Amino acid sequence: MAFWWALIVIVFAFAICKLLLMLIPSNVPSIDVDTSDVLDDGNHTKENSFIYIPSRRHTDKVQCYEPATMKYLGFLPALKPDEVKERVAHARKAQKIWAKSSFKQRRLFLRILLKYIIEHQDLICNISSRDTGKTMVDASLGEIMTTCEKIHWLLSEGEKWLKPEYRSCGRSMLHKTAKVEFYPLGVVGAIVSWNYPFHNIFNPMLAAVFSGNSIVIKVSEHASWSGCFYLRIIQTALAAVGAPENLVEVITGFAETGEALVSSVDKMIFVGSPGVGKKIMRTAADTLIPVTLELGGKDAFIVCEDADVPHVAQVAARAALQSSGQNCAGAERFYVHKDIYSSFVAEVVKIVKSVTAGPPLSGKYDMGAICMQEHSEKLQYLVNDALDKGAEIVARGSVGNIGEGAVDQYFPPTVIVNVNHTMKLMQEEAFGPILPIMKFSSDEEVVQLANDSKYGLGCAVFSGSQRRAKQIASQLHCGVAAINDFASSYMCQSLPFGGVKDSGFGRFAGIEGLRACCLVKSVVEDRWWPLIKTKIPKPIQYPVAENGFEFQESLVEALYGLNIWDRLRALVNVLKLLSEQTTPTSNRRRSD
């Protein structure tokens, strides 16, 4: 009994000490990032306050504007291939220095970033909102929280997963040690999408830099303005820890800019459409670099008849309408059991009718603008196709007071019923605030429906029985699953993220994503060197003895035989053959 009391006291004392250590303020330097050219103080000159009319053709400039208001933000250069290669060359020189940095230095870099993000949430979300049209709440959920969680996970576990990992040596190599070592690849390239401009830059950058690489990131032409400011934060934090210049670069441009990046780096991470993903692969094939592709999604959202309807309806609305359809791994197909179909639709209709889209920075709208030029036309095309094939719109949210120049940048949240898989809306990625809701009758049917898609990114399954929800999710062909929740897996940054089929392959985030930025090297060495060294057994030394194969045959059975007596018999034969003084085969043939 005394032992257990002593153990309890020790554990309690340890917990108290850890708590006291947490109360000690961390000594993390602050950084000062220039924001003079990105703050919207309301005093615009004529030059940067006019309504922008987007051009259909690409030029040597990336024109930037607020999709919610069409207000002009300025322009950035569309880099040519030689300029891209020059940036990559600078990053390569910086990486050779950074590869020798300590994990202590890398962790300090992360802490400085984390401190800045927490203290400047309003600024970061404001810039993201201006560049993409998303609301401040959605920017906080998708940009700030996910990035902070990523940093926290790397601080807690990153070093552990990059240290050498010892593995089993097997029976034939008991005198050896076997391990996997992780070395930086060099220059990582990333081409990222527009939907989360802050997180989509920080996500690959954090993994690449923490694992000792440099990184060059091409941001989307639809969100270049914010990307260049976010780079300023990163570079200021790197300078604060004495990192070399050009370790992280953000480049802007169009297709030729991205193509030049792919052909110059040591690994590519791409977030975007399946069509562009295939082009990335073709270009990467020329240099045989590894590629991670996170492509489109058409995630199934399944609601069984025993689910909590009001709760799930609220989750469904958030899943479909978040950021005007800019949500990553967005739910785009809703399957609801026939027994609760009517009540679920009624709950969703009630929610959607209360939602209003409008300029997000005014602070009174639930949804903002759609970032991509002319995307509302695609959404209307998908809706019209569904209506022509028998679907019905049962609810639409409203659009608030918007400027005349920005009217095409909004699409009202829409609920559609009587849908089926002949409709493009249930097959093509919409990336918009639309809820198509389809009935199902059995678990077998809904599994078949959910798998009837060229995409396979994620899914969400809701049921009053967690066992049932897990059983359904286990049969869905996708890379990410949430049980009685939606997209919660992405907040667990220890987990890998990615899909199958047209949703891509490879994983970022988690252990797998971190190690994917590394050269994975297998290392074997003598366990007790120099006392025990590997020697080639006499029968198989050159010239090979006449009984060399008999020796090998017995050795294999001694090591791997299924029966212990057979293994012992084979071992005796191995020892016998080793002790014999046999004549080499070549000598015997000469004597003949």
Phi, psi and omega in degrees: 000321180299324179299314182294322177296319179297319179295317179298317179298317180296315180297317180296318179295320178298317180296319179295317179298318180296320178296317179296322178296324179293333181281345179285123181300136180283143181265075182252125180298149173266152177239151180247112182254131181293121180240011188298331184262003181241347180284135179264098182264004178084351180257075184270141171281167180300327185296323185245023179235003183282161177284130185269134175253108185298143177266147179278347183248151179275140179237198177273010179229145172262109182278133184244137180207161176278116180295336181285333184232349185064018178286136184288135179253341181129193180222160178228156184288143170268103189292141177275162183307319181292328178290322178297313181296328176293318178297319179295321178298318177297318180295326180294320177295318180294324182297323181298328176282313184294331180302335180270000182290156180271160176293333175299317179293320180292321178294322177298319176303315180295319181294321178297317177298314182300317179298316181296317181299313182298321183280347184231038180300317182298317180297311183297315180293323179298315181293319177298319180295317181296325185273339183237345181087003181280161180283164179295322180296315179294325176295321179293315181295313188269336184257307187284305186298315181296320181291318177297320179295321178299313180297316181298319179295317179296320178297322184281319191232348188305312182297321181301320184276354176255357175283158177305137182247118183279139182237168176294143181268345183082175185285325186279348183236039182298336181274007181245164165247143181235135180210162175248128178248150185238119181240148178298146180283327184134250179253118175269137174252144177222134172242117190241158184274176188270345194290330176228079189299326180284304184293324182292339172276313185290326184301302177289328182296316182298315180294318182294311184291319181294331180270008172095011180264168162258168182212140174240122187245122171268118179273159180296145175296346179272352181212046183278328184299310180292323182301321180290329175287320179297328175300322180300322178297312182298312183293326177294319179292321178296318179298326181293337179255009177078024178286155180291152176295157176068014177294323177236128179232143171244126180242154183236152179154198184242210188300316183293332176294314179295320180297319178295325179294315181300321184281359186245343190257180183259348176200147178238136170243125182233132174238115183174211186272157178300322180300312179290326178301321178294323177294322177301315181297318180297318179291320181293336180296333181295327180249000178055045176268151177292147183228135170246124182242121171246103191252214188289170178216151175218058193297137177274136178241107189252131182236112178279166187290344181261014180278162176280099190300309181301319180295312184293326178298321179293319178296319180298318179297317179295320182295324184271328189260349184308130176053040179056037181085013181270011184289140178284141184054045186290141174288124183234351178228123183248120179247121186235134181300142186301331183290336180241010185304309184296315182292323178294313179301318180299318179295317181294319179301317180301317181292312185296322179295339179271353184271136179235133175263142179179179181307114190295327184285355175286343173086001184241010183245145180279333182226153178250207183275164173272130190291317188283135179301132175065014181292331179299331178294320178296317180299317180294325177298316179295320178295315181298320178299319178294318179297320179296335182258015172109359178287168183219133174277124181252349178195145172221138174285177183256163175245129185281198183286110180234157180289153183300324182289343185252007188299327181282356181269004183239145173224125184292142176301134192225135175250127182235133179242178181058039180266160175210177188280001172280348184271137180300331180299333180264001183238324183263146178294125183267314184055051180207169186280065183233136177243095173274122187245125184238144178279152167219159186249334183215164178297322179297320181293317184289328175296317179296318180294315182295326180278351179277071182201147176282350179261161178200058181272294184218178176204162174223132182232129182241129177202152174292342176255112180297326179298317180295316180299319179294322180295318178294311183299326182294340182264357182270134185273085181205170185266344185222134179225140175239129181260118181055037176194174178229128173060015181292337182298331183289339176279352172263089188286000171282347183267145175286154180231132178163177186228194178229176181055224182286001175272000173104194180205169187080167183223142164242170189073161178068188180298317182297318179292322180293314181287340177292345175270011186238153164280117182268115187242127176271130184232130176235135179214163180295136182286318184241036180296140004265011183293320179234123179237155177287125176235143178285125180303146185307317184297337182248012171286153176283138352289140186296137181289162181297327180263022182300316181289324177298321177299312181297319181298315179292322180297318179298315181291324179297325182276322193235004180301148185277339182251131185297325181290322177295322180293319179295318179298318180294323179297319177300320180293323177300313180295323179296315181294325178294326184278341181286144174262091184268158178269129179304146181304318184297321180293321180298318181295326178295319181294330177292000000 
